Amino acid sequence: MADPWGRLSSIASDSLESLWYDFAKQGEESAVLAPLASFVTAAAWLSESLSMSDDSINRKLGAMLAGFIDDPRATGILARLLERERAIYASTPLDSNSVGEDIMFAATRWSGSRHNEVRQAGIEILGKMVDDALQDIDWNTANWAAANV
């Protein structure tokens, strides 16, 4: 009998690859991620799990998913994703900048939320990205973050 954890990992990898190539690369990730985000607890867990990956595409998908979670109970997600990217920026600035773009887009989506807590959390993330760019982390979307604050 095959290793069940290995099989689960393989299935998840295949699914994420499909999500990336069939949806996200065409700008159609909302078709999959928006409905998933309505299951807040599961979506928050998946977003954070993806953000812990060594693979930047998985981290990008985690940030994309976080942007669709419009619930006051989950406002800490983007801050934790940004912290993780800050921590690895020095070793992989190109990958981190790519993930940072999706964190910025997610924060921008949050800044238009009907929930005050979500809206404020989005604005805080945008501000942190601008502050980072003024100090030591050259986020390539800092100008967009500033415009969206």
VEXKOL-808451 format. One record per residue (C-alpha): residue in three letters; x, y, z. Coordinates in steps of 0.05 Angstrom, whole numbers, padded with zeros to 5 digits, always signed. Example, Ala and Ser with C-alpha at 12.3 -4.5 7.8 and 13.67 -1.06 7.14 Angstrom:
ALA+00246-00090+00156 SER+00273-00021+00143 
END
This chain:
MET+00000+00000+00000 ALA+00026+00069-00019 ASP+00045+00119+00035 PRO-00020+00158+00049 TRP+00017+00222+00067 GLY+00059+00218+00005 ARG-00003+00208-00037 LEU-00039+00267-00004 SER+00022+00310-00016 SER+00024+00290-00090 ILE-00051+00305-00099 ALA-00043+00373-00065 SER+00017+00389-00109 ASP-00021+00370-00172 SER-00081+00412-00150 LEU-00038+00473-00134 GLU-00002+00467-00201 SER-00069+00467-00236 LEU-00094+00526-00195 TRP-00031+00565-00215 TYR-00027+00547-00289 ASP-00101+00541-00306 PHE-00128+00599-00265 ALA-00078+00647-00232 LYS-00033+00657-00293 GLN-00095+00679-00332 GLY-00119+00724-00276 GLU-00178+00679-00262 GLU-00159+00654-00192 SER-00221+00686-00163 ALA-00263+00630-00195 VAL-00231+00581-00147 LEU-00207+00624-00088 ALA-00267+00668-00076 PRO-00315+00610-00063 LEU-00262+00575-00020 ALA-00253+00638+00021 SER-00325+00635+00044 PHE-00303+00577+00087 VAL-00262+00623+00132 THR-00230+00574+00179 ALA-00208+00526+00125 ALA-00186+00582+00078 ALA-00146+00617+00133 TRP-00112+00551+00150 LEU-00096+00537+00077 SER-00071+00607+00064 GLU-00024+00605+00123 SER-00001+00535+00106 LEU+00015+00555+00035 SER+00054+00616+00060 MET+00101+00570+00098 SER+00125+00536+00035 ASP+00195+00543+00007 ASP+00162+00549-00061 SER+00144+00621-00080 ILE+00085+00600-00123 ASN+00053+00566-00064 ARG+00065+00629-00022 LYS+00035+00672-00077 LEU-00027+00627-00078 GLY-00032+00634-00002 ALA-00030+00710-00008 MET-00082+00709-00064 LEU-00128+00666-00022 ALA-00119+00711+00038 GLY-00143+00770-00003 PHE-00211+00738-00013 ILE-00221+00724+00062 ASP-00266+00782+00081 ASP-00279+00766+00154 PRO-00259+00805+00217 ARG-00237+00740+00251 ALA-00180+00731+00201 THR-00149+00800+00198 GLY-00081+00776+00223 ILE-00066+00733+00163 LEU-00035+00784+00117 ALA+00009+00812+00173 ARG+00037+00742+00185 LEU+00047+00731+00110 LEU+00084+00797+00105 GLU+00128+00779+00165 ARG+00147+00713+00132 GLU+00166+00747+00067 ARG+00206+00800+00105 ALA+00245+00744+00138 ILE+00265+00711+00073 TYR+00273+00774+00031 ALA+00349+00778+00039 SER+00359+00707+00013 THR+00309+00709-00044 PRO+00290+00781-00061 LEU+00260+00765-00129 ASP+00215+00711-00102 SER+00196+00753-00042 ASN+00179+00812-00086 SER+00135+00768-00128 VAL+00098+00744-00066 GLY+00098+00815-00039 GLU+00059+00836-00101 ASP+00003+00788-00083 ILE+00005+00810-00010 MET-00003+00882-00035 PHE-00062+00862-00080 ALA-00094+00824-00023 ALA-00086+00884+00024 THR-00115+00929-00030 ARG-00175+00882-00035 TRP-00183+00884+00041 SER-00179+00960+00041 GLY-00245+00961+00004 SER-00280+00913+00053 ARG-00348+00929+00082 HIS-00319+00906+00149 ASN-00282+00962+00185 GLU-00233+00913+00218 VAL-00214+00881+00151 ARG-00209+00949+00117 GLN-00162+00975+00172 ALA-00119+00912+00169 GLY-00111+00921+00094 ILE-00091+00994+00102 GLU-00041+00975+00156 ILE-00007+00924+00110 LEU-00003+00975+00053 GLY+00029+01024+00102 LYS+00079+00973+00127 MET+00100+00958+00056 VAL+00112+01032+00043 ASP+00151+01037+00108 ASP+00193+00977+00089 ALA+00210+01008+00022 LEU+00232+01072+00056 GLN+00278+01032+00101 ASP+00310+00968+00078 ILE+00262+00923+00037 ASP+00253+00947-00034 TRP+00183+00920-00048 ASN+00173+00931-00122 THR+00099+00948-00110 ALA+00111+01000-00056 ASN+00088+01055-00103 TRP+00022+01018-00114 ALA+00016+01006-00039 ALA+00025+01081-00027 ALA-00027+01098-00080 ASN-00077+01048-00050 VAL-00070+01073+00022 
END
